[in-house]
Amino acid sequence: MEMLATAPPPQRIACLALPALLSAGDLDAATACFTRDACLLTPDATAIHERRHIRPVLAQLIARHVHIEVEQSNVLEAGDVAFARECWRVNAQGSAASRFEDVCSPLLVLKQVEGSWKVAIAALWGWGVD
């Protein structure tokens, strides 16, 4: 008997889209992963509000030729919102053409907007006590 692969839930697909699009260098599509009123928490805990202000942060990641592998993703859905905790292995260009690698634990809150799952809150470098 042949086993049929089940498609991942749409919330999981939305979580995977952001790192894939950043890795592919697609700024427009990566920005579109966020709701208009989204919040992105930077590594120094600065809250960047609104998609139009988040875009330059994403552009910086793309300019550093970021490559992200999602090693683990857990998503919990409740109606039109979902919470995701992930583990990312991040490679990027550092200063003076050097490369660096890091592992981070992003926290994402997704919201269903007009039938699509979008990131409403993103703490890509984690948040709180390590």
N, CA, C and O atoms as a MOPAC input file, in Angstrom:
PM7 MOZYME 1SCF
protein

 N      0.84200 1    -1.17900 1     0.00000 1
 C      0.00000 1     0.00000 1     0.00000 1
 C      0.89100 1     1.24800 1     0.00000 1
 O      1.81700 1     1.35600 1     0.80400 1
 N      0.61100 1     2.16000 1    -0.88200 1
 C      1.40600 1     3.36800 1    -1.02100 1
 C      0.89100 1     4.44200 1    -0.06700 1
 O     -0.31400 1     4.68100 1     0.01400 1
 N      1.81700 1     5.09600 1     0.66200 1
 C      1.45600 1     6.15800 1     1.59200 1
 C      1.42900 1     7.49300 1     0.84200 1
 O      2.35300 1     7.80700 1     0.09100 1
 N      0.39700 1     8.25400 1     1.04200 1
 C      0.30200 1     9.57500 1     0.44300 1
 C      0.87600 1    10.59600 1     1.40500 1
 O      0.55700 1    10.58400 1     2.59400 1
 N      1.71600 1    11.47200 1     0.89800 1
 C      2.27900 1    12.53600 1     1.72400 1
 C      1.20700 1    13.59800 1     1.94000 1
 O      0.52700 1    14.01100 1     1.00000 1
 N      1.06800 1    14.03100 1     3.18000 1
 C      0.10700 1    15.09000 1     3.46300 1
 C      0.81400 1    16.43100 1     3.38600 1
 O      1.96600 1    16.56400 1     3.80000 1
 N      0.13500 1    17.39300 1     2.87000 1
 C      0.69700 1    18.73300 1     2.75200 1
 C      0.78400 1    19.35500 1     4.13700 1
 O     -0.10100 1    19.14600 1     4.96600 1
 N      1.84300 1    20.11900 1     4.39600 1
 C      1.92400 1    20.78900 1     5.68900 1
 C      0.80700 1    21.81200 1     5.82700 1
 O      0.32500 1    22.34200 1     4.82600 1
 N      0.39100 1    22.09400 1     7.05800 1
 C     -0.65900 1    23.09700 1     7.24600 1
 C     -0.20600 1    24.46900 1     6.75100 1
 O      0.99000 1    24.75800 1     6.72600 1
 N     -1.15900 1    25.31200 1     6.35800 1
 C     -0.79200 1    26.61600 1     5.78600 1
 C      0.01900 1    27.49700 1     6.73400 1
 O      0.82600 1    28.30800 1     6.27900 1
 N     -0.18500 1    27.35200 1     8.04600 1
 C      0.59500 1    28.14300 1     8.99800 1
 C      2.07000 1    27.74600 1     8.92400 1
 O      2.94900 1    28.60500 1     8.99800 1
 N      2.33500 1    26.47200 1     8.78200 1
 C      3.71800 1    25.96900 1     8.67900 1
 C      4.34900 1    26.45500 1     7.37900 1
 O      5.51800 1    26.83900 1     7.35600 1
 N      3.57500 1    26.43800 1     6.30400 1
 C      4.06800 1    26.93100 1     5.01700 1
 C      4.43400 1    28.41000 1     5.13800 1
 O      5.45900 1    28.84000 1     4.60800 1
 N      3.60600 1    29.18800 1     5.83000 1
 C      3.88200 1    30.61700 1     6.02700 1
 C      5.16600 1    30.81700 1     6.82600 1
 O      5.93600 1    31.73400 1     6.54000 1
 N      5.40300 1    29.96500 1     7.82700 1
 C      6.63600 1    30.05600 1     8.61200 1
 C      7.86200 1    29.76100 1     7.75900 1
 O      8.88500 1    30.43500 1     7.88400 1
 N      7.76500 1    28.77200 1     6.90700 1
 C      8.89600 1    28.37800 1     6.06500 1
 C      9.16500 1    29.37800 1     4.94600 1
 O     10.28800 1    29.46800 1     4.45100 1
 N      8.14500 1    30.12500 1     4.54800 1
 C      8.29800 1    31.06200 1     3.42900 1
 C      9.30100 1    32.16800 1     3.74900 1
 O     10.14100 1    32.49800 1     2.91200 1
 N      9.22300 1    32.74000 1     4.93900 1
 C     10.09100 1    33.87400 1     5.26000 1
 C     11.57500 1    33.51800 1     5.15900 1
 O     12.29500 1    34.20900 1     4.43900 1
 N     12.07700 1    32.47900 1     5.83900 1
 C     13.50400 1    32.18000 1     5.69600 1
 C     13.89100 1    31.76700 1     4.27100 1
 O     14.99500 1    32.06700 1     3.81800 1
 N     12.99500 1    31.08900 1     3.57500 1
 C     13.29700 1    30.68900 1     2.19500 1
 C     13.42500 1    31.91300 1     1.28800 1
 O     14.32400 1    31.97500 1     0.45000 1
 N     12.54100 1    32.86900 1     1.45400 1
 C     12.57700 1    34.06800 1     0.61200 1
 C     13.76600 1    34.96500 1     0.94600 1
 O     14.35900 1    35.57100 1     0.05400 1
 N     14.11200 1    35.05100 1     2.22200 1
 C     15.30700 1    35.80400 1     2.60200 1
 C     16.54500 1    35.15600 1     1.99600 1
 O     17.41700 1    35.84000 1     1.46000 1
 N     16.61400 1    33.82600 1     2.08800 1
 C     17.75400 1    33.09700 1     1.51600 1
 C     17.83700 1    33.26300 1     0.00600 1
 O     18.92900 1    33.29200 1    -0.56100 1
 N     16.68200 1    33.37300 1    -0.64500 1
 C     16.63400 1    33.53500 1    -2.09600 1
 C     16.88700 1    34.98400 1    -2.53200 1
 O     17.03900 1    35.26100 1    -3.72200 1
 N     16.93100 1    35.90300 1    -1.56100 1
 C     17.17900 1    37.29800 1    -1.88700 1
 C     15.97200 1    38.03300 1    -2.44200 1
 O     16.12400 1    39.05800 1    -3.10500 1
 N     14.77800 1    37.52600 1    -2.18000 1
 C     13.54900 1    38.12100 1    -2.71800 1
 C     12.94400 1    39.07600 1    -1.69300 1
 O     12.09500 1    38.68300 1    -0.89300 1
 N     13.38400 1    40.32000 1    -1.72200 1
 C     12.96400 1    41.31800 1    -0.74100 1
 C     11.46400 1    41.59200 1    -0.79300 1
 O     10.81600 1    41.67200 1     0.25000 1
 N     10.90600 1    41.73700 1    -1.98700 1
 C      9.47800 1    42.03800 1    -2.10100 1
 C      8.62700 1    40.93200 1    -1.48400 1
 O      7.70800 1    41.20600 1    -0.71200 1
 N      8.93300 1    39.69100 1    -1.82500 1
 C      8.14200 1    38.57500 1    -1.31400 1
 C      8.37200 1    38.37000 1     0.18200 1
 O      7.43100 1    38.04200 1     0.90500 1
 N      9.61000 1    38.55800 1     0.66200 1
 C      9.88100 1    38.42100 1     2.09900 1
 C      9.12300 1    39.48800 1     2.88000 1
 O      8.57200 1    39.21000 1     3.94600 1
 N      9.09600 1    40.69900 1     2.35400 1
 C      8.35100 1    41.78300 1     3.00700 1
 C      6.86700 1    41.46900 1     3.03100 1
 O      6.18500 1    41.76000 1     4.01200 1
 N      6.36700 1    40.88000 1     1.96500 1
 C      4.94000 1    40.53800 1     1.87700 1
 C      4.53700 1    39.43600 1     2.85300 1
 O      3.34500 1    39.20200 1     3.05300 1
 N      5.49800 1    38.76300 1     3.45800 1
 C      5.18400 1    37.74200 1     4.47400 1
 C      4.62000 1    38.37300 1     5.73900 1
 O      4.01800 1    37.68000 1     6.55900 1
 N      4.80900 1    39.68700 1     5.90900 1
 C      4.38400 1    40.39700 1     7.11200 1
 C      3.05200 1    41.11200 1     6.90400 1
 O      2.74200 1    41.55700 1     5.79900 1
 N      2.26900 1    41.21700 1     7.97300 1
 C      1.06400 1    42.04400 1     7.94100 1
 C      1.49800 1    43.50600 1     7.84000 1
 O      2.63900 1    43.84100 1     8.16100 1
 N      0.60900 1    44.35700 1     7.40600 1
 C      0.94800 1    45.78800 1     7.28900 1
 C      1.35700 1    46.38600 1     8.63100 1
 O      2.24900 1    47.23300 1     8.68600 1
 N      0.70600 1    45.95000 1     9.72000 1
 C      0.97600 1    46.50800 1    11.04600 1
 C      1.87200 1    45.60700 1    11.89700 1
 O      1.81500 1    45.65800 1    13.12600 1
 N      2.69100 1    44.79100 1    11.25200 1
 C      3.55300 1    43.82300 1    11.94200 1
 C      4.58200 1    44.51100 1    12.83500 1
 O      4.82600 1    45.71300 1    12.73400 1
 N      5.17200 1    43.70500 1    13.71200 1
 C      6.25500 1    44.16200 1    14.57500 1
 C      7.40200 1    43.16700 1    14.46600 1
 O      7.20200 1    41.95900 1    14.58600 1
 N      8.60900 1    43.68900 1    14.23600 1
 C      9.82300 1    42.88400 1    14.17900 1
 C     10.72200 1    43.33000 1    15.32300 1
 O     11.02300 1    44.51600 1    15.46200 1
 N     11.14500 1    42.37900 1    16.13400 1
 C     12.06100 1    42.66500 1    17.22400 1
 C     13.48500 1    42.39100 1    16.74600 1
 O     13.79300 1    41.27700 1    16.32300 1
 N     14.35300 1    43.39800 1    16.81100 1
 C     15.73400 1    43.25900 1    16.34600 1
 C     16.58200 1    42.56500 1    17.41700 1
 O     16.11700 1    42.38100 1    18.54100 1
 N     17.82000 1    42.17600 1    17.08400 1
 C     18.66500 1    41.50700 1    18.08000 1
 C     18.89400 1    42.32700 1    19.34900 1
 O     19.09300 1    41.75700 1    20.42200 1
 N     18.86700 1    43.66500 1    19.24000 1
 C     19.05400 1    44.49500 1    20.44100 1
 C     17.72400 1    44.85100 1    21.11000 1
 O     17.66500 1    45.75300 1    21.94500 1
 N     16.65000 1    44.13000 1    20.73500 1
 C     15.30400 1    44.26800 1    21.33100 1
 C     14.59300 1    45.56000 1    20.94400 1
 O     13.69200 1    46.00400 1    21.65600 1
 N     14.98500 1    46.16500 1    19.83100 1
 C     14.25900 1    47.31400 1    19.31000 1
 C     13.04800 1    46.79400 1    18.53800 1
 O     13.17500 1    45.90700 1    17.69400 1
 N     11.88400 1    47.34700 1    18.83000 1
 C     10.66300 1    46.94600 1    18.13900 1
 C     10.46900 1    47.83300 1    16.91100 1
 O     10.31300 1    49.04800 1    17.02900 1
 N     10.48100 1    47.21100 1    15.73200 1
 C     10.25900 1    47.91200 1    14.46800 1
 C      8.80700 1    47.63600 1    14.06600 1
 O      8.42400 1    46.48500 1    13.86100 1
 N      8.01500 1    48.68400 1    13.95600 1
 C      6.59500 1    48.53700 1    13.64500 1
 C      6.30000 1    48.91400 1    12.20000 1
 O      6.89700 1    49.84200 1    11.65400 1
 N      5.40000 1    48.20600 1    11.60800 1
 C      4.88000 1    48.39500 1    10.26100 1
 C      5.81100 1    47.79700 1     9.20900 1
 O      7.03400 1    47.92800 1     9.25800 1
 N      5.16700 1    47.14200 1     8.26800 1
 C      5.88100 1    46.43700 1     7.19500 1
 C      6.84900 1    47.35400 1     6.45100 1
 O      7.95200 1    46.93100 1     6.10500 1
 N      6.45500 1    48.59700 1     6.20100 1
 C      7.32000 1    49.51300 1     5.45200 1
 C      8.60600 1    49.83600 1     6.20500 1
 O      9.61100 1    50.17500 1     5.57900 1
 N      8.59800 1    49.73800 1     7.55100 1
 C      9.80300 1    49.96400 1     8.33800 1
 C     10.59600 1    48.66600 1     8.54100 1
 O     11.80000 1    48.70400 1     8.79200 1
 N      9.91900 1    47.53000 1     8.43300 1
 C     10.57700 1    46.22300 1     8.54800 1
 C     11.39500 1    45.93100 1     7.29000 1
 O     12.45100 1    45.30300 1     7.36500 1
 N     10.91500 1    46.38000 1     6.15300 1
 C     11.56800 1    46.10700 1     4.86400 1
 C     13.07200 1    46.42300 1     4.86100 1
 O     13.85000 1    45.60200 1     4.37600 1
 N     13.51800 1    47.58900 1     5.38600 1
 C     14.96200 1    47.86900 1     5.36700 1
 C     15.78800 1    46.87800 1     6.20700 1
 O     16.94200 1    46.60000 1     5.87900 1
 N     15.20500 1    46.35400 1     7.27600 1
 C     15.90200 1    45.35100 1     8.08400 1
 C     16.07200 1    44.06800 1     7.27000 1
 O     17.13900 1    43.45300 1     7.28100 1
 N     15.02000 1    43.67500 1     6.57000 1
 C     15.10200 1    42.49600 1     5.71000 1
 C     16.11400 1    42.72500 1     4.58500 1
 O     16.84700 1    41.81000 1     4.21100 1
 N     16.15100 1    43.93600 1     4.05000 1
 C     17.10500 1    44.27400 1     2.99000 1
 C     18.54400 1    44.12300 1     3.49100 1
 O     19.41800 1    43.68800 1     2.74100 1
 N     18.79400 1    44.47900 1     4.74800 1
 C     20.13200 1    44.31400 1     5.32200 1
 C     20.52000 1    42.83800 1     5.38300 1
 O     21.65900 1    42.47800 1     5.08400 1
 N     19.57200 1    41.98700 1     5.77000 1
 C     19.84700 1    40.55000 1     5.82200 1
 C     20.17300 1    40.01600 1     4.42900 1
 O     21.11700 1    39.24600 1     4.25100 1
 N     19.38700 1    40.43200 1     3.46100 1
 C     19.61000 1    39.97900 1     2.08000 1
 C     20.95100 1    40.49600 1     1.56200 1
 O     21.66200 1    39.77300 1     0.86400 1
 N     21.30200 1    41.72600 1     1.89400 1
 C     22.58100 1    42.29900 1     1.45800 1
 C     23.77000 1    41.52200 1     2.02600 1
 O     24.85400 1    41.52100 1     1.44300 1
 N     23.56000 1    40.86300 1     3.16600 1
 C     24.62900 1    40.05400 1     3.77600 1
 C     24.60100 1    38.61700 1     3.26100 1
 O     25.28600 1    37.74300 1     3.79200 1
 N     23.80100 1    38.38300 1     2.22200 1
 C     23.70100 1    37.05800 1     1.59300 1
 C     23.34900 1    35.98600 1     2.62000 1
 O     23.99800 1    34.94400 1     2.70900 1
 N     22.31600 1    36.27000 1     3.38100 1
 C     21.88400 1    35.34600 1     4.42800 1
 C     21.37100 1    34.04200 1     3.81300 1
 O     20.70600 1    34.04700 1     2.77700 1
 N     21.68900 1    32.94600 1     4.46100 1
 C     21.14600 1    31.64200 1     4.09600 1
 C     20.63400 1    31.01900 1     5.38500 1
 O     21.38300 1    30.87100 1     6.35100 1
 N     19.35600 1    30.65400 1     5.39800 1
 C     18.71700 1    30.14500 1     6.60900 1
 C     18.19600 1    28.73500 1     6.37100 1
 O     17.46900 1    28.48200 1     5.41100 1
 N     18.57200 1    27.83200 1     7.24800 1
 C     18.02300 1    26.47900 1     7.24600 1
 C     17.13800 1    26.34900 1     8.47200 1
 O     17.58100 1    26.59900 1     9.59300 1
 N     15.89200 1    25.95900 1     8.26300 1
 C     14.97900 1    25.73200 1     9.37800 1
 C     15.20100 1    24.30800 1     9.86300 1
 O     14.88800 1    23.34700 1     9.16200 1
 N     15.74200 1    24.18200 1    11.06400 1
 C     16.04300 1    22.86400 1    11.61000 1
 C     14.86600 1    22.27400 1    12.37900 1
 O     14.72000 1    21.05600 1    12.47200 1
 N     14.03400 1    23.14900 1    12.92500 1
 C     12.86500 1    22.67900 1    13.68100 1
 C     11.81400 1    23.77200 1    13.66200 1
 O     12.13400 1    24.95900 1    13.71000 1
 N     10.54900 1    23.35700 1    13.59000 1
 C      9.44900 1    24.31400 1    13.59900 1
 C      8.25200 1    23.68600 1    14.29800 1
 O      7.80400 1    22.59700 1    13.93900 1
 N      7.75000 1    24.38200 1    15.28800 1
 C      6.54500 1    23.95500 1    15.99200 1
 C      5.52600 1    25.07500 1    15.89200 1
 O      5.82600 1    26.22600 1    16.21100 1
 N      4.32900 1    24.74100 1    15.45100 1
 C      3.28200 1    25.73800 1    15.25500 1
 C      2.04700 1    25.32300 1    16.02600 1
 O      1.60800 1    24.17500 1    15.95200 1
 N      1.48700 1    26.27500 1    16.77100 1
 C      0.25100 1    26.06000 1    17.52300 1
 C     -0.78200 1    27.06000 1    17.01100 1
 O     -0.55300 1    28.26900 1    17.04700 1
 N     -1.90600 1    26.55800 1    16.54100 1
 C     -2.95300 1    27.40800 1    15.96600 1
 C     -4.12100 1    27.53500 1    16.93200 1
 O     -4.47400 1    26.59000 1    17.63800 1
 N     -4.71600 1    28.73200 1    16.94800 1
 C     -5.94300 1    28.98700 1    17.69100 1
 C     -6.78700 1    29.95300 1    16.86000 1
 O     -6.62000 1    31.17000 1    16.94500 1
 N     -7.68500 1    29.40400 1    16.06700 1
 C     -8.53100 1    30.24300 1    15.21000 1
 C     -7.72100 1    30.92100 1    14.13000 1
 O     -7.07400 1    30.25700 1    13.32000 1
 N     -7.75600 1    32.26300 1    14.11400 1
 C     -7.06300 1    32.99800 1    13.05400 1
 C     -5.69500 1    33.51600 1    13.48200 1
 O     -5.13500 1    34.40500 1    12.84000 1
 N     -5.15200 1    32.95400 1    14.58000 1
 C     -3.78600 1    33.28100 1    14.98800 1
 C     -3.01300 1    31.98600 1    15.21900 1
 O     -3.59800 1    30.93700 1    15.48500 1
 N     -1.69400 1    32.07700 1    15.11200 1
 C     -0.83800 1    30.90900 1    15.35500 1
 C      0.46800 1    31.40500 1    15.96100 1
 O      0.92900 1    32.51300 1    15.68600 1
 N      1.04600 1    30.54900 1    16.79300 1
 C      2.32700 1    30.83300 1    17.43600 1
 C      3.32200 1    29.80100 1    16.94600 1
 O      3.03200 1    28.60400 1    16.94100 1
 N      4.49700 1    30.26000 1    16.53400 1
 C      5.52600 1    29.33400 1    16.04600 1
 C      6.83100 1    29.57700 1    16.78300 1
 O      7.23500 1    30.71400 1    17.02600 1
 N      7.46900 1    28.48700 1    17.12600 1
 C      8.81900 1    28.53900 1    17.69700 1
 C      9.68000 1    27.66400 1    16.81400 1
 O      9.35100 1    26.50700 1    16.55000 1
 N     10.79700 1    28.23300 1    16.35700 1
 C     11.62500 1    27.52300 1    15.39800 1
 C     13.07900 1    27.51200 1    15.84600 1
 O     13.46300 1    28.18400 1    16.80300 1
 N     13.86400 1    26.73700 1    15.13300 1
 C     15.31300 1    26.73100 1    15.29800 1
 C     15.90500 1    26.92300 1    13.90600 1
 O     15.68000 1    26.11300 1    13.00600 1
 N     16.66400 1    28.00400 1    13.74000 1
 C     17.27400 1    28.32700 1    12.46700 1
 C     18.79300 1    28.24400 1    12.56200 1
 O     19.37800 1    28.66200 1    13.56000 1
 N     19.42400 1    27.71100 1    11.53600 1
 C     20.87700 1    27.79500 1    11.37100 1
 C     21.08500 1    28.86700 1    10.30000 1
 O     20.64400 1    28.72500 1     9.16000 1
 N     21.76300 1    29.93300 1    10.69300 1
 C     21.91600 1    31.09700 1     9.82600 1
 C     23.37800 1    31.26400 1     9.43300 1
 O     24.26300 1    31.28300 1    10.28800 1
 N     23.62100 1    31.38300 1     8.13800 1
 C     24.93500 1    31.71400 1     7.59400 1
 C     24.78300 1    33.04400 1     6.87400 1
 O     23.81300 1    33.26100 1     6.14800 1
 N     25.74300 1    33.92900 1     7.08100 1
 C     25.68600 1    35.22500 1     6.41400 1
 C     27.09100 1    35.77300 1     6.25300 1
 O     28.03700 1    35.33100 1     6.90600 1
 N     27.19500 1    36.74100 1     5.37100 1
 C     28.46400 1    37.41900 1     5.16300 1
 C     28.67500 1    38.39400 1     6.30500 1
 O     27.78900 1    39.19000 1     6.61500 1
 N     29.83100 1    38.34000 1     6.92700 1
 C     30.16900 1    39.27800 1     7.99200 1
 C     30.96500 1    40.43000 1     7.43900 1
 O     30.90800 1    40.71400 1     6.24300 1
 N     31.69600 1    41.08900 1     8.28700 1
 C     32.53500 1    42.19600 1     7.83500 1
 C     33.77300 1    41.65600 1     7.12300 1
 O     34.21000 1    40.53600 1     7.38600 1
 N     34.31900 1    42.43700 1     6.24500 1
 C     35.53900 1    42.10500 1     5.49600 1
 C     35.43000 1    40.75900 1     4.77700 1
 O     36.37800 1    39.97400 1     4.77000 1
 N     34.28700 1    40.50300 1     4.18200 1
 C     34.04500 1    39.30400 1     3.37200 1
 C     34.16100 1    37.99300 1     4.14900 1
 O     34.30900 1    36.93100 1     3.54400 1
 N     34.09900 1    38.05000 1     5.47100 1
 C     34.11000 1    36.82200 1     6.25900 1
 C     32.67200 1    36.29900 1     6.37300 1
 O     31.71200 1    37.03800 1     6.15700 1
 N     32.54600 1    35.03500 1     6.71100 1
 C     31.22900 1    34.42200 1     6.89600 1
 C     31.05900 1    34.11600 1     8.37200 1
 O     32.02600 1    33.81900 1     9.07400 1
 N     29.82300 1    34.19100 1     8.83200 1
 C     29.56500 1    33.74100 1    10.19400 1
 C     28.36200 1    32.82200 1    10.18700 1
 O     27.50900 1    32.88900 1     9.30100 1
 N     28.31100 1    31.97400 1    11.18000 1
 C     27.21000 1    31.03500 1    11.33800 1
 C     26.68800 1    31.16700 1    12.75400 1
 O     27.45600 1    31.33800 1    13.70100 1
 N     25.37600 1    31.08600 1    12.88800 1
 C     24.75600 1    31.18500 1    14.20300 1
 C     23.51100 1    30.31400 1    14.20900 1
 O     22.94500 1    30.00900 1    13.15900 1
 N     23.10100 1    29.92600 1    15.37700 1
 C     21.83300 1    29.22200 1    15.56200 1
 C     20.96000 1    30.13600 1    16.39600 1
 O     21.38200 1    30.62400 1    17.44400 1
 N     19.74300 1    30.36700 1    15.93300 1
 C     18.82900 1    31.21800 1    16.68600 1
 C     17.47300 1    30.52800 1    16.81300 1
 O     17.17100 1    29.57100 1    16.10100 1
 N     16.68100 1    31.03300 1    17.72200 1
 C     15.36500 1    30.44800 1    18.01200 1
 C     14.27100 1    31.48500 1    17.79800 1
 O     13.80300 1    32.09600 1    18.75900 1
 N     13.85700 1    31.69400 1    16.54900 1
 C     12.82000 1    32.67400 1    16.26400 1
 C     11.47900 1    32.31800 1    16.90000 1
 O     11.11300 1    31.14900 1    17.02000 1
 N     10.77200 1    33.34700 1    17.29600 1
 C      9.39700 1    33.23600 1    17.76300 1
 C      8.55500 1    34.06400 1    16.80600 1
 O      8.87000 1    35.22300 1    16.53800 1
 N      7.49000 1    33.47300 1    16.29300 1
 C      6.63000 1    34.14400 1    15.32400 1
 C      5.17700 1    34.03900 1    15.76000 1
 O      4.73300 1    32.98900 1    16.22500 1
 N      4.45000 1    35.12100 1    15.61000 1
 C      2.99600 1    35.10300 1    15.75700 1
 C      2.43500 1    35.37500 1    14.37900 1
 O      2.74500 1    36.39200 1    13.75700 1
 N      1.61000 1    34.46200 1    13.90700 1
 C      1.00300 1    34.59900 1    12.58600 1
 C     -0.47200 1    34.94200 1    12.73600 1
 O     -1.11400 1    34.59000 1    13.72600 1
 N     -0.98400 1    35.62700 1    11.74500 1
 C     -2.38000 1    36.05300 1    11.75600 1
 C     -2.95000 1    35.77600 1    10.37100 1
 O     -2.30200 1    36.02200 1     9.35400 1
 N     -4.15500 1    35.26700 1    10.35300 1
 C     -4.79500 1    35.01600 1     9.06700 1
 C     -5.42900 1    36.32100 1     8.59200 1
 O     -6.29700 1    36.88900 1     9.25500 1
 N     -4.97000 1    36.78000 1     7.42500 1
 C     -5.43800 1    38.03600 1     6.84300 1
 C     -5.95800 1    37.72800 1     5.44800 1
 O     -5.19900 1    37.29700 1     4.58000 1
 N     -7.23900 1    37.94600 1     5.23200 1
 C     -7.86300 1    37.72700 1     3.92200 1
 C     -7.50800 1    36.35900 1     3.35300 1
 O     -7.18700 1    36.23100 1     2.17100 1
 N     -7.56800 1    35.34400 1     4.20100 1
 C     -7.34900 1    33.97300 1     3.75900 1
 C     -5.89800 1    33.52100 1     3.68600 1
 O     -5.63500 1    32.36000 1     3.37000 1
 N     -4.94800 1    34.41200 1     3.97000 1
 C     -3.52100 1    34.05500 1     3.94700 1
 C     -2.92800 1    34.23400 1     5.33800 1
 O     -3.32300 1    35.12900 1     6.08500 1
 N     -1.97400 1    33.37200 1     5.67500 1
 C     -1.26500 1    33.49700 1     6.94400 1
 C     -0.07400 1    34.42200 1     6.74800 1
 O      0.74200 1    34.22500 1     5.84800 1
 N      0.01500 1    35.44500 1     7.61300 1
 C      1.09600 1    36.43500 1     7.55700 1
 C      1.72100 1    36.56000 1     8.93800 1
 O      1.08200 1    36.25900 1     9.94700 1
 N      2.95200 1    36.99900 1     8.97900 1
 C      3.66000 1    37.21000 1    10.23700 1
 C      3.21500 1    38.54500 1    10.82300 1
 O      3.34700 1    39.58600 1    10.17900 1
 N      2.68600 1    38.51200 1    12.04900 1
 C      2.25700 1    39.72700 1    12.74200 1
 C      3.32900 1    40.19700 1    13.72400 1
 O      3.54900 1    41.39900 1    13.87900 1
 N      3.99200 1    39.25100 1    14.38400 1
 C      5.07900 1    39.56400 1    15.31300 1
 C      6.21500 1    38.59800 1    15.03000 1
 O      6.00300 1    37.39100 1    14.91600 1
 N      7.42700 1    39.13900 1    14.91800 1
 C      8.59500 1    38.29200 1    14.65500 1
 C      9.74200 1    38.69300 1    15.56200 1
 O     10.21200 1    39.83100 1    15.53200 1
 N     10.18000 1    37.74900 1    16.36300 1
 C     11.40900 1    37.90100 1    17.13600 1
 C     12.37300 1    36.88300 1    16.53000 1
 O     12.56000 1    35.79300 1    17.07100 1
 N     12.98300 1    37.25000 1    15.40100 1
 C     13.79200 1    36.31600 1    14.62500 1
 C     15.03500 1    35.84500 1    15.37200 1
 O     15.53900 1    34.75300 1    15.11300 1
 N     15.52300 1    36.65000 1    16.28200 1
 C     16.72100 1    36.29200 1    17.03000 1
 C     16.38300 1    35.82900 1    18.44300 1
 O     17.24400 1    35.79500 1    19.32300 1
 N     15.11400 1    35.47300 1    18.64500 1
 C     14.65300 1    35.06600 1    19.96800 1
 C     14.24900 1    36.28100 1    20.80000 1
 O     14.36800 1    37.42900 1    20.37200 1
 N     13.76900 1    35.98000 1    22.00000 1
 C     13.30400 1    37.06500 1    22.86400 1
 C     13.30300 1    36.56900 1    24.29400 1
 O     12.91500 1    35.43400 1    24.57000 1
 N     13.73400 1    37.41300 1    25.18500 1
 C     13.71300 1    37.04300 1    26.59900 1
 C     14.99700 1    36.37600 1    27.04200 1
 O     16.05200 1    36.54900 1    26.43100 1
 N     14.89400 1    35.62100 1    28.09900 1
 C     16.04900 1    34.97500 1    28.71600 1
 C     16.55900 1    33.85400 1    27.82700 1
 O     15.77500 1    33.04300 1    27.33500 1
 N     17.87100 1    33.80300 1    27.62000 1
 C     18.47900 1    32.73100 1    26.82700 1
 C     18.69400 1    31.50400 1    27.66600 1
 O     19.19700 1    30.49600 1    27.16900 1

